[in-house]
Amino acid sequence: MENNQSNIIAKGIVKAVFSLVAVLLLLWFLWKIHIIIIYLVIAFVISLIGRPVKRFFIKRFKMRDTLATVFTLFLFIGFFVLMVSVFAPMIYEQGKNLSLLDFNQFQDKIDLLFNDLNTHLHQKNITILDDFSLKNVLSEINLKVVPQLINSIVSVLGNIFIGIFAVSFISFFLLKDSTLAADFMFKFIPNDDKHQYKSVIENIKNLLSRYFIGLLIQVSILFIAYSILLNIFDVENAILIALLSAMLVLIPYIGPIVGWILMISLMMTSGIQDHSFSELIVTARNITIGYFLIQMWDAFVDQPLIFSKSVKAHPLEIFLVIMISGTLFGIVGMIVAVPSYTMLRLLFKEFYQEYKAHFTIW
């Protein structure tokens, strides 16, 4: 009796160890191929966005499925090439400005502004900044890390061409065979239950397609608004700065804050050689006001339309999901929270209806 219990315990321990090792190996394997997983996710998103375009080519121009897929993919590639041809010179110029920036002069101007502020406060009998040395604080900050970061980003761009080929290849087959991903998922579903999930998967693809198209429209609107705002104040490389700030909206809630910091930082580093620091401060204030107004429009008009109509979820529901995902998984969790929640919600709804039907019969 004792030997049987010992054997059972020993087998349980061995099974637990093997299970743990298997999980660790799986995580290690997924980490090693994480770049391929990223390619798959990007291709999947492109295929979802391209579905309405492909349907348009088929219905409007009576194209065959393969030809419509090729035209849709070439449309995406052409748009990407156009973006690169427009923004690559701006990225180079912005990096050049940062690399040539005299950081000692930059720190001196900041210190001068701080002294002017302290003098102004003294006139009002406010001495709160007397014991605060801005120069000592700035001496602890390595501002030269900015051009180094730009150079690192540029070096990473060299690997983009491999990614373009991989994403294009995967996107072609996902666009051409719209049931490819569903067929792969059906391999893990019993034959008796496959018919129940076909409509669910189709609903998931439709909702995600509308969601990503909505995000694309949202980013485009913000890009145009930011470009107009920065061009009003003659900011150098306004289009590039507007694009970078608009793309940060993909990070819910904190993205606009980071976008504002990026916009003001690049504006000041680009213009500090040609303008006085006080002029830059006034420009930064005006841009901040305009940025705030644009964000109000985005928060109360764009986002409710995207989330309510594409995802069909209440804004409070979306807020809680994003906050929980951000707490558990960080920035990446916040980005993937809404599409992941959309899929899980539809699957849960199907399970609930099935359970309710069985319960009623019982």
Phi and psi in degrees as a GROMACS rama.xvg file:
@    title "Ramachandran Plot"
@    xaxis  label "Phi"
@    yaxis  label "Psi"
@TYPE xy
-65.7715  -36.7032  GLU-2
-64.9804  -39.1411  ASN-3
-63.3484  -42.7238  ASN-4
-63.8517  -39.7995  GLN-5
-64.0974  -41.0063  SER-6
-64.4266  -40.9828  ASN-7
-63.3423  -42.9893  ILE-8
-65.2002  -42.8243  ILE-9
-63.2724  -43.3146  ALA-10
-63.9648  -37.5395  LYS-11
-63.8242  -41.1018  GLY-12
-65.4972  -45.4326  ILE-13
-61.8922  -42.2548  VAL-14
-63.3881  -40.6701  LYS-15
-65.0435  -40.8963  ALA-16
-64.4395  -45.7066  VAL-17
-63.3105  -37.9893  PHE-18
-64.4432  -42.4691  SER-19
-64.0083  -43.8932  LEU-20
-62.1394  -40.7268  VAL-21
-63.0118  -41.6775  ALA-22
-64.7083  -43.5392  VAL-23
-63.2315  -41.6351  LEU-24
-64.2977  -39.3528  LEU-25
-63.4683  -44.3169  LEU-26
-63.2007  -41.3772  LEU-27
-62.0222  -42.6365  TRP-28
-64.6198  -43.4104  PHE-29
-64.0569  -36.4365  LEU-30
-66.8684  -38.7311  TRP-31
-66.7748  -31.8968  LYS-32
-105.411  21.805  ILE-33
-60.4583  -31.6085  HIS-34
-66.1355  -36.6653  ILE-35
-67.5968  -38.3214  ILE-36
-62.7014  -39.3669  ILE-37
-62.6378  -42.8882  ILE-38
-59.5076  -42.8406  TYR-39
-62.3006  -43.0491  LEU-40
-64.9365  -44.5984  VAL-41
-62.0165  -44.08  ILE-42
-63.9604  -37.9052  ALA-43
-64.4027  -42.3021  PHE-44
-64.1206  -43.4001  VAL-45
-61.1402  -40.9657  ILE-46
-64.6678  -36.3506  SER-47
-67.7208  -42.2682  LEU-48
-67.7623  -34.2312  ILE-49
-79.5214  -11.5174  GLY-50
-57.2373  -50.4089  ARG-51
-63.9137  -33.9503  PRO-52
-65.6086  -44.3929  VAL-53
-62.5102  -43.107  LYS-54
-60.7  -38.0558  ARG-55
-62.692  -44.717  PHE-56
-63.3943  -38.7788  PHE-57
-69.304  -45.0395  ILE-58
-77.1271  -41.4149  LYS-59
-79.8274  -41.4674  ARG-60
-110.053  6.0628  PHE-61
55.054  40.2081  LYS-62
-79.9955  153.752  MET-63
-72.3924  162.981  ARG-64
-59.3956  -46.5571  ASP-65
-65.1277  -44.1499  THR-66
-64.7576  -40.0766  LEU-67
-64.1662  -37.3114  ALA-68
-63.9148  -44.3202  THR-69
-62.4318  -44.1542  VAL-70
-63.7761  -40.9229  PHE-71
-63.0838  -44.6026  THR-72
-66.4242  -41.5044  LEU-73
-65.0882  -30.3251  PHE-74
-64.8134  -42.9117  LEU-75
-66.0398  -43.9856  PHE-76
-64.4353  -41.9632  ILE-77
-61.7765  -41.1835  GLY-78
-63.2413  -41.4076  PHE-79
-64.5961  -44.1662  PHE-80
-61.7322  -40.0629  VAL-81
-62.5473  -43.7606  LEU-82
-61.7563  -43.1685  MET-83
-64.4854  -43.9505  VAL-84
-64.2699  -29.3886  SER-85
-82.5993  -42.1945  VAL-86
-95.8253  -19.3833  PHE-87
-59.9043  -47.0897  ALA-88
-60.7744  -34.8503  PRO-89
-68.2347  -40.0233  MET-90
-62.6599  -42.1008  ILE-91
-63.111  -43.4552  TYR-92
-66.1786  -40.439  GLU-93
-64.3938  -42.6597  GLN-94
-64.0672  -36.5024  GLY-95
-65.6787  -40.6875  LYS-96
-61.6904  -41.8346  ASN-97
-69.3101  -36.9035  LEU-98
-70.6243  -29.1434  SER-99
-92.7093  -1.0701  LEU-100
-67.5577  131.539  LEU-101
-82.3969  100.188  ASP-102
-71.7955  -28.0902  PHE-103
-65.5647  -41.5346  ASN-104
-65.2889  -39.2334  GLN-105
-59.5796  -44.8872  PHE-106
-67.7566  -36.9032  GLN-107
-63.795  -39.4545  ASP-108
-68.5758  -37.2301  LYS-109
-64.5663  -41.7255  ILE-110
-64.9104  -38.161  ASP-111
-63.548  -43.0157  LEU-112
-62.6326  -39.734  LEU-113
-63.8751  -41.1661  PHE-114
-65.0275  -39.8831  ASN-115
-62.8514  -40.0654  ASP-116
-65.0724  -41.6624  LEU-117
-65.2507  -39.04  ASN-118
-64.0425  -41.4239  THR-119
-62.7858  -39.4682  HIS-120
-68.9929  -34.8999  LEU-121
-62.1144  -35.6986  HIS-122
-64.0502  -22.1781  GLN-123
-102.952  16.7895  LYS-124
60.5891  36.2825  ASN-125
-110.82  117.233  ILE-126
-116.404  27.4219  THR-127
-65.8833  -24.3977  ILE-128
-99.2551  6.83764  LEU-129
-63.7278  -38.8266  ASP-130
-92.0273  9.86002  ASP-131
-108.679  122.264  PHE-132
-106.591  106.702  SER-133
-67.7967  -33.0919  LEU-134
-65.1279  -39.1742  LYS-135
-65.1942  -37.0593  ASN-136
-65.9325  -44.3134  VAL-137
-67.2555  -28.7309  LEU-138
-66.9113  -22.7574  SER-139
-84.3603  -7.95669  GLU-140
-103.085  123.949  ILE-141
-87.1339  90.2874  ASN-142
-69.0943  -18.6413  LEU-143
-71.5028  -6.70843  LYS-144
-67.7063  -19.5946  VAL-145
-63.5921  -55.6876  VAL-146
-63.843  -31.4333  PRO-147
-62.9821  -39.3399  GLN-148
-65.1591  -41.2523  LEU-149
-60.6249  -44.0329  ILE-150
-63.0619  -36.5462  ASN-151
-65.3144  -41.1998  SER-152
-63.6896  -41.9696  ILE-153
-62.7804  -39.7407  VAL-154
-65.3754  -33.4916  SER-155
-68.3667  -28.3222  VAL-156
-62.0953  -20.348  LEU-157
-63.9996  -26.3946  GLY-158
-87.775  -0.518311  ASN-159
-68.3452  -32.6902  ILE-160
-63.4637  -36.5028  PHE-161
-64.2247  -43.0465  ILE-162
-62.981  -38.2647  GLY-163
-61.7084  -44.6885  ILE-164
-62.7651  -46.6771  PHE-165
-63.536  -46.1618  ALA-166
-64.8643  -40.7309  VAL-167
-63.4603  -42.6345  SER-168
-62.9134  -46.8424  PHE-169
-68.1192  -41.0251  ILE-170
-62.5196  -36.9543  SER-171
-57.9226  -48.1234  PHE-172
-73.8942  -32.6653  PHE-173
-68.2201  -35.3979  LEU-174
-73.3743  -42.0424  LEU-175
-66.7949  -44.6164  LYS-176
-112.555  93.8309  ASP-177
-67.5911  -15.873  SER-178
-97.6078  6.80132  THR-179
-61.9728  -49.0622  LEU-180
-66.0566  -38.9292  ALA-181
-64.9303  -40.673  ALA-182
-61.7634  -37.1663  ASP-183
-66.2884  -39.9911  PHE-184
-68.7122  -34.2666  MET-185
-66.5989  -19.2057  PHE-186
-64.5368  -23.335  LYS-187
-100.477  6.84372  PHE-188
-115.13  134.149  ILE-189
-56.7486  150.042  PRO-190
-59.7114  -35.1649  ASN-191
-67.9011  -22.932  ASP-192
-101.964  -3.17007  ASP-193
-64.3711  -38.6678  LYS-194
-65.3301  -25.8402  HIS-195
-73.6316  -25.4261  GLN-196
-97.1602  -9.70228  TYR-197
-61.9436  -46.8176  LYS-198
-67.7717  -34.5399  SER-199
-65.1855  -45.2204  VAL-200
-65.308  -37.7703  ILE-201
-65.3653  -40.2584  GLU-202
-64.0135  -39.9355  ASN-203
-61.4416  -45.8309  ILE-204
-64.2531  -39.4406  LYS-205
-65.8504  -44.9646  ASN-206
-66.213  -43.9913  LEU-207
-65.225  -37.5894  LEU-208
-60.8952  -46.2319  SER-209
-66.7553  -35.0181  ARG-210
-65.2107  -47.8974  TYR-211
-69.585  -35.3117  PHE-212
-65.0793  -38.9776  ILE-213
-62.2873  -42.0481  GLY-214
-61.943  -40.3771  LEU-215
-62.0161  -41.8512  LEU-216
-65.5547  -41.405  ILE-217
-61.5582  -46.7426  GLN-218
-62.1525  -39.6126  VAL-219
-64.6412  -42.5282  SER-220
-63.2558  -45.4644  ILE-221
-64.0928  -39.5263  LEU-222
-60.1553  -45.5447  PHE-223
-64.6555  -43.7084  ILE-224
-64.93  -44.298  ALA-225
-64.0393  -39.4983  TYR-226
-61.9048  -44.4874  SER-227
-62.5866  -43.7959  ILE-228
-60.8407  -47.3789  LEU-229
-71.4195  -34.3002  LEU-230
-69.9071  -28.8842  ASN-231
-59.5073  -36.5421  ILE-232
-100.602  18.2739  PHE-233
53.2751  43.9426  ASP-234
-77.932  134.486  VAL-235
-69.8225  141.689  GLU-236
54.6972  42.9798  ASN-237
-61.7911  -38.5889  ALA-238
-66.473  -42.1558  ILE-239
-64.3342  -45.9229  LEU-240
-62.5813  -39.6749  ILE-241
-64.1022  -40.71  ALA-242
-64.6152  -46.4897  LEU-243
-62.0234  -42.5854  LEU-244
-67.9923  -37.6584  SER-245
-68.2434  -37.2694  ALA-246
-67.9115  -24.2774  MET-247
-70.2529  -10.4897  LEU-248
-66.6961  -15.8942  VAL-249
-63.7517  -20.6283  LEU-250
-92.5849  108.319  ILE-251
-61.8004  141.142  PRO-252
69.8956  -56.1396  TYR-253
-86.4873  -17.5173  ILE-254
-57.836  -47.2276  GLY-255
-60.648  -33.4663  PRO-256
-66.9686  -46.7545  ILE-257
-63.3065  -38.5357  VAL-258
-61.9806  -40.3988  GLY-259
-64.6977  -44.2241  TRP-260
-60.8468  -43.5621  ILE-261
-63.7478  -43.8438  LEU-262
-61.485  -48.4952  MET-263
-66.4307  -39.7614  ILE-264
-64.3013  -47.7185  SER-265
-68.0385  -34.6323  LEU-266
-62.2371  -43.5501  MET-267
-73.2318  -40.279  MET-268
-68.9461  -28.3515  THR-269
-77.1731  -32.0885  SER-270
-105.938  2.93165  GLY-271
-71.4704  -21.8406  ILE-272
-75.8551  -26.996  GLN-273
-108.885  -12.5893  ASP-274
-129.204  154.952  HIS-275
-73.8396  160.138  SER-276
-67.1053  -34.4163  PHE-277
-65.1103  -36.8262  SER-278
-65.6016  -39.7345  GLU-279
-65.0474  -36.7969  LEU-280
-64.2339  -42.4305  ILE-281
-63.951  -43.2331  VAL-282
-62.7299  -42.0704  THR-283
-61.9862  -38.6679  ALA-284
-63.9345  -45.6697  ARG-285
-65.6148  -40.89  ASN-286
-64.7125  -38.0332  ILE-287
-62.1249  -40.3805  THR-288
-63.2437  -47.921  ILE-289
-62.862  -39.9422  GLY-290
-62.1638  -41.4767  TYR-291
-62.8325  -41.877  PHE-292
-65.2747  -40.3025  LEU-293
-63.4876  -40.9791  ILE-294
-66.7063  -33.3766  GLN-295
-63.7528  -42.8489  MET-296
-61.5435  -43.7511  TRP-297
-65.5984  -39.9706  ASP-298
-72.1418  -36.296  ALA-299
-101.377  -10.2988  PHE-300
-121.505  -59.265  VAL-301
-66.3519  -54.8403  ASP-302
-62.5845  -44.9135  GLN-303
-58.835  -37.5877  PRO-304
-65.0657  -41.5046  LEU-305
-68.8537  -49.931  ILE-306
-73.8193  -39.951  PHE-307
-75.01  -39.1717  SER-308
-88.4162  -34.9395  LYS-309
-85.5556  -46.1883  SER-310
-92.0176  -21.517  VAL-311
58.2679  51.8017  LYS-312
-135.665  151.862  ALA-313
-70.3012  142.442  HIS-314
-55.3622  -38.4999  PRO-315
-64.6451  -38.6747  LEU-316
-60.8251  -45.7632  GLU-317
-63.8658  -41.0446  ILE-318
-59.7935  -47.4942  PHE-319
-64.1922  -40.6939  LEU-320
-62.5121  -44.1426  VAL-321
-65.7055  -41.8537  ILE-322
-64.3866  -42.5719  MET-323
-65.7279  -44.2176  ILE-324
-63.8929  -39.1952  SER-325
-65.3585  -38.5897  GLY-326
-65.7333  -38.9866  THR-327
-81.7419  -40.7633  LEU-328
-124.75  6.7895  PHE-329
76.3686  -152.384  GLY-330
-61.1953  -43.6311  ILE-331
-60.2829  -39.2244  VAL-332
-62.4325  -37.9907  GLY-333
-67.1196  -36.0277  MET-334
-69.2451  -42.7895  ILE-335
-92.5151  3.0892  VAL-336
-61.2157  -50.8911  ALA-337
-66.3573  -50.933  VAL-338
-63.3278  -37.0597  PRO-339
-65.6446  -42.7487  SER-340
-64.5781  -36.0333  TYR-341
-60.811  -45.7341  THR-342
-64.989  -46.2794  MET-343
-64.8698  -35.8693  LEU-344
-66.6627  -41.7494  ARG-345
-68.2244  -39.2886  LEU-346
-65.2224  -42.6145  LEU-347
-63.4852  -38.6117  PHE-348
-62.041  -39.5562  LYS-349
-66.8108  -44.0548  GLU-350
-60.9707  -41.9124  PHE-351
-63.8232  -43.5332  TYR-352
-64.2545  -39.5721  GLN-353
-65.2889  -43.1524  GLU-354
-63.8277  -40.6108  TYR-355
-64.467  -38.3585  LYS-356
-65.3799  -45.3232  ALA-357
-63.5796  -38.7314  HIS-358
-65.3687  -39.7767  PHE-359
-65.0159  -42.9738  THR-360
-63.4227  -40.6995  ILE-361
